[in-house]
Amino acid sequence: LGAEEYGFATAPLVVSGCVMMRVCHLDTCPVGVATQNPELRKRFSGKPEFVVNFFEYIAEEIREYMAELGFRTLEEMIGHVEMLDVQPAVDHWKAHGLDIAPILTVVDNPYDQSFVCTTEQDHGLDEALDQELIRLAQPAITDAQHVEIDLPIRNVNRTVGTLLGHEVTKVWKGAGLPDGTIDITFTGSAGQSFGAFVPAGITMKLLGDANDYVGKGLSGGRLIVRPPESSPFVAEDQIIAGNVIGYGATGGEIYLRGIVGERFCVRNSGATAVVEGVGDHGCEYMTGGRVVILGSTGRNFGAGMSGGIAYVYDRGNHFDRRVNYEMVEVEQLDEADRNFLRGAIERHYEYTDSAVAARMLASWSVEVSRFRKVMPTDYKRVLTVIEQSRAAGLSDDETVDKIMEAARA
């Protein structure tokens, strides 16, 4: 049918020793494939040669089929749907009522065009806004000199900051640059993935709004999104950015003056994010970092959340009904939590001039009591073990052993 890439998942896993016990998420894999348990990992018997042999046999079998059908190359096979034996699939009960004729129809080709890739796709990277950012930020990239940049932005400008971050990482590696070395202010509406994968040392401030995936894979940078000062609407009641903000972030900070969509900070594993309201599935699959929500939340909050901490404002006492309690519990704040929360809200006010933050700080003794702490149960147990190990003067290896024991308990 014309596929030019092929994905293999389960089969190579089985070749490596997987016995399909379906307990990958329980850390009890009996053959040591999907586990952090050192005793179980000793049972792993897989070798790279096993996977190599598997693919060699796959290639050999494909060659035999091709010879039987009269084809010399995979390219020659494309479009010859008459060679497919589709009847078993058509007769299968799961396919009842499906018409697969459209995907088996060979399209007309009056201009004798190739059915395989012969021309590289132009992604337009040469015209990307990041090329201008890289040019203007050269003193910072090469010599860590402070630079300030002010540019307009449009919603056709996607993944802004990613190429710049790549250039910074090539020179300064994982450590990035000192905080605030590259200070960028944009005005307008940003396209998808604004600030994706931005490393430490880059601060990107957006006066306007943004689409989905702000801060995707953020790895140390700082992102600030707020309405322009001339904006006539009340920011805390309006959408400032789209869905899936902070997806997979490993570090850095995100400050959003306004409401965002669904799946806020899904799979966040290290970033700190402050926002004034979120949709459904907030902090889903989160494994680390901290999230502060200064407004309302949607349903299914904390589903699959195994790490990190969320602080949620609950003025109307409705939040308890919106939490997925399968892996988390809701607690009151202790002194350390209150100190962190106040600092986060102060920074949010400093960076965004948030009216919500200003009101909370002005009545702190009252407002802080309305926050709820969402803590994953296993994560809490691990933090307790770490604290006890440090107090006992244990080494890092000994602490890890204690953590694994707690995880298996």
N, C-alpha and C positions, 0 to 999 in steps of 0.2 A: 504493500500500500504506500510505501515511500518513506518510512521512518529512517532517519539517518543516525539516530542514537538509540541505544538500548539499555535499559536499566535492569540490574539483577539485585535482588535484596535477600529474600528468604533462602533461596537455594545456596548461595555461597556461605550463608550463615550456618546452614545444616552441614555443609562440607567442612566447616571449621569445627564442628562438634556439637552444634545446637541439637537438642532432642525435642524441641517444641513443647516444653513444659508449661509455657504461657505464665511464667512467674517473673518475668523480667523486672517488673515494677516492685517486686517484693524483696529483692536482694537475696534471693534464695536459690539462684540457678544451680542445679546439681552438677553441671559440667563446667562451671566456671567461666561461662561466656559473658553473662550480663550480671555481674556482681562486684561489689567492693570488698566482700568478705575474703580476707587473705587465705583462709583455709579452703574455701570453695574454689578460689582462683588457682590453687595448686592442682586442681583436677583438670584444668584446661589442657587438652591434648592437641589442639589445632596447630597447624604449621602453614606458612605461606605457600609451600609447595603443593598443599592440598588444593588451594584455590587456583593456583596456576594450572594444575592438572585438570581441574574441572573445566576451566575455560578452553583449554586445548581440546578437550573432548567435545565441548560444545561446537567449537570451530570445525572439528573433523566431521561431526554429524551433519552440520550445515553443508559442508562441502559434498558429502555423499548425497544429500537431498538435491542439491543443485545439479550434480552430475546426472542423477536419475531423471530430472526434469529437463535437462538439456541447456542449462545456463552455466556460463563461465564466471560471471561476476554478480554481485548483489545488485548492481545498478541495472543489469539486464533484466532482472526479475520485476522491477518496479512497473506496476500497471497491469501485469498479467494475472488478474484476479480469477481468470478461468482455471488457474492451477490450484486454487484454494478449495479444500473440502469443507464446505460450510454447513452441510446438512446436519451433522451431529449437534452443532451449536443452535441451528434453527429449531430443531426438534426438542431441545432441552426445555424442561418445564419453566426454568427461570427466564427463558427468552420468549415465552408465550405472549403473543400480541405485538412483538417487536418487528418492525420492518427494517432489515439491515441492508436492503437494496441500495440506499443512497451512498453508503460508504464503500460499496463494491462496484460503483459505477465509474468507468474510466472516462475522464473528462476529455472533451474535444481538444485537439492540439493542432489547429490549422497553421500555426506559425512554426511548427517543429521546435518548440521550446524544450529545454531540458527539464526532466522531472527530478533532477538531483541538484544540490547546491553547487553553483558554478561562479557565483558572485558574492563576495563578502558583504554582509549587511553594514550599512553606514549608520551608526548610532548618533551621529552628529556631535561627537565629543569635542571636535575642534572648535565648535561654535558654543560650547557650554559656558555658562556664566563663571564656572570655576576657573576657566583659563584666564579670565581677567583677575580673579582673586589671586591666583598663583603669581601672576605678573606683579601685582601691587604688593604682595606679601613676601617678595624675594628677600628683603633685608632680614625678616624674621626667620624665614626658612634656612637661610645660609648662616646668619650670624646671631640669631635670637634677639634681634633688635625689635623694640616695640613699634608696632604699626597700627594705624587706625584707618579703616576703610568705610566709606559710605556709598551705597549703591542702591538703585531701584531694583525691584524683583517682580516677576510675573509668574502666573501659575503654569507657564510652560517651562519654567526653570525648575527641573527636578533634580533630586539628590544634590542640592547645592551644599557645598562644603566637603563632599566626599573626596573629590580629586585633590582638593587642597590638603585635606587630612592625610591623604596618601603621600603627598610630597613631604609633609612634615614628618611622617613616620619613617620614610626612607632615610631621612637625615638623622633624626633624633631617636629613632627606634621606639620601643614601647613606653619609655618615660615621657615622651612628648616634650613640649616646651614649658617654661615657667608660666604660671597662671596669668592669663590676660595678655600674653605677648602679642597675639593677633586679635584685635578688637574690631569686629565688623558690625555695622548697622545697616539693615535692609529696610526699605519702605515699599509696601505693596502686598500682594497676595502670593505666597510661595506655593510651588507645586509639591507633588508628593515627595516624601523622604527628605524633607528639609533637615539638614544637620546630621544625616545618616553617617555613622561610623566616625564621627569627628573625635580626634584625640585631644589629650590635655594640651592646654596652652591656647586654644582657640575659643573665643567667646563670640557667639552669633546672636545678635539682637534683631528681632523682626518687629517693626511697627506696622501692623496690619493683621493678616490672618494666614493660616496654613492649612494644607490638605492632610491626608492620612500619613502615617508613619513618621511623624516628627521624631527625630532622635533615634531612629532605628539603629540598633547596634552601637549606640553612643559609647565611646571608650575613653572618656575623660574630659571631654569638652563641656562648655556651658552654653545652653540654649535658653533664650528669653523671647517669649512671644506675648505681645500686648497690643491693644488698639492704639492708633495714633492719638495724640493729645487732643486733636480737633474732633475726634469721634463723638457723635451726639448721643449714642446709646449707652445704657448701663452695662458695663463689661461683664459683671457677674451673672447677668441674665442671658448672655449671648454666646454662641459658639465661636471659639477662637481657633480651634484646630479640629481635625477629623478623628478618624478611628485609629486604633492600634498605635498609640503614642508610646515611645520608649520601648518598642518591641526588641527584646534580646539585648538590651543595653547592659554593658559590663561595668560602667563607671561614668562619672560626670554628674551634671546637674541640669534639670529642666524646670523652668518656671513659666507657668501659663496663666495669664490673667484672663480668665473666662472659663467657659465650659467646653469639654471635649466629648467625643463620641464613645463608642463601645471599646471594650478590651484595652483599657488604659493600663500601660505597663505590663502587658502580657509577656511572660518569660523574662521580666527584668531580673538581672542577677547582680546588680551592683550600683546602679544609679540612684540618685536622690531626686524625686520629682514632687513639685507642688502645683496643685491645680485647684480650681474653684467649683468643680462639679464634674461628674463622669456618668457615662451610660452604663449599660449592662456589662457583666463579666469583668469588672475591674480587678486588677492584680491576678488575673488568671495565670496559673502555672508559674507564678513568680518564685524565684529561688534565692533572691538576695536583694540588697538595697533597701531604701526606705521611701515610702510614699506618704504624702500629706494631702488630704482632700478637705478643702475648706467649705464645701457645699454638699449638695445632694449626691446620692449614688443610685445606680440602677440595681437590677436584680443579679443574683448569682455571684455576689462579690466573694473573691477569694477561692474560687473553684480550683482545685488542684494546686493551691498555693503551698509550697513546701519549705519556703525560706523567705527571709526578709521580714519587714514589719511595716504595717500600714496604720496611719493615724487618721481617723475619719470623724468629721464634725457631725454630730447627731443632735441637732437642736430639738427636733420633734419626737425623739425617741422611736423612730421608725427603722433605724438601721438594723436592729436585730433580726427583722423579718426579711432582710435582703441579703443575708450572708449565707453562703454555702458552708455548713459546719463540718463537712466530711474530713477536712484536714486542718482546720483552724479553730481557734477559740477567741472570744471577745473579752478583753480585760479592761480594767481601769488603769490609768497611767500612774507610774511611780515618779519619783523626783527626777531621775535621769531622763525619762521620757518627756517630762514637762520642760526640762532644760533644752533638750534637742528640738522639741516642737517650737518653742519660742524662738530659738535661733533660726529655724527654717522659715518661720513666718516673717521674722525681721528681714531676712535676706529677700524673701518674696516681695516685701514692701519696698525694699531698697531698689530692686531691679525692675519692678513693674509698676510702682506707685499704686498698688492695689488698694481700693477702698475697703474691700473685705478685710484685708490684713490690717489696715489702719484701725478699723472698728474693733477687731479682736484684741489688738495690742492695747487699745485704750481701755478695754474692760477685761483685762487678762484673767483676773481672779475668777470671774464669772464664766468667761468663754472657755477657759481651759478645762473646766469640769464637764463640758459638753462633748469632749473628744473621747472616742473609743479606740482602743488599741487592738488591732487584729494580729494575732500571733499564731503561726503554724505550730502545732503541738510537738511534732518531732524536732523542729528547729529549736523550740524552747528547751527541750531536753538536751540537745547538743550544746547550746549556749551554757546551760548549767554545768555540764561536764567540763567544758573549756574553762569556765571560771574556777571550778573546784581543782582542776589540774594545775592551773597557774598558781593557785594558793598553796598547793602541795609541792610546788617547785618541780613538776614533771617536765621531761624533755618533750620536744615536738613529736617524736616518734611514739613516746609513751602516751601523749595526749591523743594522738590519732588512734591508738589501740583502744583507749578508753571510749572514744567517740564511736568506734565500730561496735564495741560491746553494748553501748547504749542504744545504737541503731537496731541491733538484733534483739534487744530485750522486748 
